[in-house]
């Protein structure tokens, strides 16, 4: 019996209280410490999830987008430092984009571009208002999101400050499409998902109901009043978020990335180097990668994600060679599980 066996009844109890619904996978040194599914993948039909259930993972997909872009940098099709105006035609450029902006600024959230919704709004009203404008059910690619911020002014000059902004990765998606001549979903699949052997992941059309796909649920108050997120997301996963994946596929992604299968070691080193952040802070960002710092050293890598009806976290604790994957098909519940695992395994994690 490992140290996490007591986590199973704790997870089941939280699922019974509608505080968690999803899957947990923890691996250390190549061995699985625990994999557990709890709650319901579909409330209407009372279908429970399994460890192989597909979940939407929101902004966790930014890591995939970043790796696709960095692989094109390695191939010479893109540069981290060349002005984006040298790549993107006018119709793909938001008004705030100028000759100073580079791929480096986009991947590190230091562009100063405006976001297409208020990322600080915990009610999702700003997000749903944006989806109503497109509308979301017709949004199948990054160009469908561009009108939401195409005419907005910049919030800062490029390179001044790290400010998390989803628009950055929408533009990365546009860049990938223009350079390759292929839809973003195809580029991400060919450059990342297939090489990483993420066989159950993809950017699916949600109305086609992918096999073993968990429906996301959102709401406040009694669980009986919660609604499915069917009308609250884009039609297809986007470069800034919305990929569908599984716990084992996400673990395979980080394993392939760390082993050098996806990126050369020097490129991966740039990906997990803090860019434009306070060196005294534990909270940092690389290229499409959330970083946790201690004594100016990176100790945790990975990404979190949050969308209406979705919370997801995948983090690798470098000193302990431990990966924690938590995916939840409701818009709360995943982070408390990460904290519980860190506590049980005595993982050093400064985040509250």
Secondary structure, 3 states (H helix, E strand, C coil): CCCCCCHHHHHHHHHHCCCCCEEEEEEECCEEEEEEEECCCECCCCECCCCCCEEECHHHHHHHHHHHHHHHHHHCCCCCCCEHHHCCCHHHCCCCCCCCCEHHHHHCCCCCCCCCCCCCCCCCHHHHHHHHHHCHHHCCCCHHHHCCCCCCCCCCCCCCCCCCCHHHHHHHHHHHHHHHCCCHHHHHHHHHHCCCCCCCCECCEHHHCCCCECCCEECCCCHHHCEECCCCCCCECECCECCEECHHHHHHHHHHHHHCCCCCHHHHHHHCCCCCCCCCCCEEECCCCEEEEECCEEEEEEEEEEECCEEEEEEEEHHHCEEEEEEECECCCHHHHHHHHHHHCCCCCCCC
